[in-house]
Amino acid sequence: MKKITNLCMSAILTTSIFSGYALGKGIEKVQAKEIEKTQRKDMKKVEVRKQIGKYTMPDEKNKHEGTWLQWPHEFTYGQKYQQEVEPIWIQMTNALSKGEKVHIVAYDQEEKERITEVLIDHGVNMEKIDFFIAPTDDVWARDTGPIFVYDNDKNLKILDPGFNGWGKKTPYKKDARLRENLSKQLGIERIDWNKFVLEGGAFELDGNGTALLTRSAVTNKNRNAKLSEKDIEKYISDLGVTNFIWLDGVPNLDIS
């Protein structure tokens, strides 16, 4: 489910790396250590409930390090689409970079260079920007971008549930591989949840054991036709969830 209020942003705890894909594996290892250090420091500043699951996913209102944006391109919906949408991404990047890191996923190296020039031309503080190169189908980082969690030893992990283009309604094969791609670039272990489909924007956790989900997205036959609510809950309980709130939702609103 696309989170309109969050647009394409992934406003969960995020990580920091400076063009790791382009700079090489050595830089990635150094940055991964910096990520762990930064996130551990932030964890000490917030009250976290006693961990009862395999992993902890911080509450979204907790302090976060940065925001992820999947940059619009012309390779899925054409140049006109990219030209219409890009000004919004520039505005978001400019606003966000005034207070936090902005992690931009660029389709390829050529796109990264083009985006860099565009942002410089618009006066964006590039010290707050870093890039990852990974092909994408769409821009909805909230649904397809990395979901960061901690294990019991406070090691940062990337949760990777399956993605199928909101019920195979849009191109999705590149987006379905995005988290795996980014986990390799970051040097952060990926937790494979591909046995079921769950967009990042299809569930909310409060950090205290409660999850909010909608049936119109999560148990829709175009996502998880063979799984029941209880089956889904078995997975999500690994995040320390003990209380599940299921809303019916509105089928076919947006593209869910």
N, C-alpha and C positions, 0 to 999 in steps of 0.2 A: 504494500500500500504506500503510495507516495505521500510524504508529509509535506503538504503545501506550506504549512507555517514555517517549516525549516528549509523550504525550497530544495536545493540540491545539497545542502550542507549536512555533514555528519558531525553533530555537535556533542559527540561523546568524547571521552578521553582520547586524544590523538597523539601521534608521535612526530618526531622531528628528524629529518634527514635532508642533507643539502645535495640535491641532484645525484643521489647515490647511484642510480642506474648508469649515468653518464661518467661518473668519476671512478667507478670501479669497485671491486669487491672489498678491497682494503678499507676504503672509506665507509662502506656499509657496516663492517664489523665495528669500527670506531663509533659510528652513529648509533648502532644498536645499543652499545653500552651507555651512551649518553641518554638515550631514550629511557632505559631502565632506571638510570639515576634520577632523571627528571620526574618520572612517574612515581617512583618510590617516595620522593620528597613531597609530591602533591598528596599522596595517600595519607601522609602523616598529618596533613592539615584538615582532613575531613573525618567525621565520625563514621566508621564503617561497622555494620552489625557483625556479630560473630559469624564466621563463615560456616555454613552448613552444607554447601554443595561442593562440587568439584572445582567450580570457578566462581569468581566474583565479578559482576558487571556493575561498575559504579553508577549511582543515580545521576541522571542527566543534569540535575541542578548543581552537582559538585563542580568544583573548578576544573576546567579543562585547558589543555596546552595549546590547542589550535583547531582549525576547521579544515575539512577536506572538501575540495571542489573537483568534480569531473568536468573538464572544460568542453564546451560545445564545439563540434567540428562538422565538416561537410560530408563525412564519409558514410553516414547512415541516411540522413534526411536531406542532404543537398546544401549547396552554398547559401541559398536564400535563407534557409532555416538558421544556419550558423550566423549569418550577418544580422538577423533579427534578434537572436537571443544573446549574442556575445556582449552587447553593451550592459546587460543586466549583470553578467558575471564580472565585468570590469568594475561596476559600481560596488558589488558585494566584496570583491577583493580589496578595493580601496578602503572601504569602511572597516572590514575585518582586520586588515593589516595595521590599523592604527592602535590595536590593542592586543593582538595575538598573532601567532603564526598562521599562515595559510598554505596548505599543502595541495598543490595543483597536479592533477593527473592529466598529462598531455598525451595525445594519441600516438605521436612518434617524435623523433628528434627534430624534424623540420617544424612540426607544430609547436614544440617547446620554444624554439628560437623565435617563431612568429609571435607567440603569446608574450614572450619576454619583451620584445620590441613594443608591442601594443601597450603593455603595462607601464613601461618606462615612459612612453609618449603621454600617458595619462597621469604621470607623476606619482605612481605607486612606489612606496618604500620597499625596494627589492630585498632589503635585509630581512624582511619578514616573510619572504616567499621562498619556498623550495618546490622542486619539481620531481615527479615520478613519470617515467615513460611507460605507458601501457595502453594498448588498443582497447577502446570501449565502444559500445553501441550507443549509449545514451548518457544523460547527465546526472542521473538521480543517485548521487553518492550516499544519500540516506538509506537507500534500499540495497545498493550493491557494493558500497565501499567497505573498508575494513571495520569490523566490530571488535573492539579491544576489551579483553578480560584479563583477570589475574588468576593463576592457580594458587594452591594452598601455600606455596612457598613464595608468593608475591612475584612470580615470573610473569612477564607480559606475554600474552598470546593473542592470536587473531582467530576469532570465531568465524567459521565459513559454512553457513547453511546453504542449501541449494537455491538457485534462482532460475526461473524459467520465463522471464519476460512478462510477469503479471498474468500468468496463465497462457503463455505462448501467444500473446496478442501483439508483441513487438519483437524485433530482432534482439537476441539476448546472448548468443554464444560467447561473445567477447566479454560481456559483463559477468557472465557466469564464471569466468576464469580470473576475474580481476583480483579477488582477495588472495588467491593462490599466487598470482603474479607479484602482488605487493608484499606478501609475506616473505618471498624469496629476496626481493630487493632490500627489505628492512632487516632481514636476518632474524625474523621473529617466527616462532613455531606456529603453524596453522592447525587448528582443531577442525577436523573434517566432519561437518554435519550435513553432507550432501545427500544423505538418505531421505531427507525431507526438504520441502521448499518453505523458506521463511524470509521475506524481505526485512531488511533492517528497520523499516518504518512500519512494520505490521505488528509490532509489540512494544510495550512500554514496561519498564521495571522501575520501582521506586527505591531500590537499594535496601529495602527492609522486608523482602520476601514476598512482595505482591507483584503479579504480572497482569497486564491488561492487554487483551487480544480481541480481534473481531473474527467471527465465523466467516463472514463474507470474503475474507482474504485467506485466512490460515487454513480453514478446513474446506474451502471451496473445492469442488471436484476438479477444477482446472489447476489446482496446486497439489493437493494431497488427497487424492480420491480414495486411496486405500488406507488412510490413517484416520483414527478417531481423535476426539479431543484428548482422551486419556493417553493415546500414543504420543501426541504432541507434548503433553505435559511431562511425560517421562524424560524427554530431551531437555526441556526448559528447566526442569527441576534441578538439573546439573548446575544451574546458575544460582542455586540457593533459594529458589522460589517454592513457597509452601502454600500460597494463596493465589488462585487463578480466577480472574474476572473475565468472563466471556461475554462480549456484546455481539448482537446479531449483525450489526453493520448494515450497509446498503449495497447489495450486489450491483455491479456495473456502474456504480458512481465512480467518476474518474475512469480508470481502466481496471479497477480491481474486480 
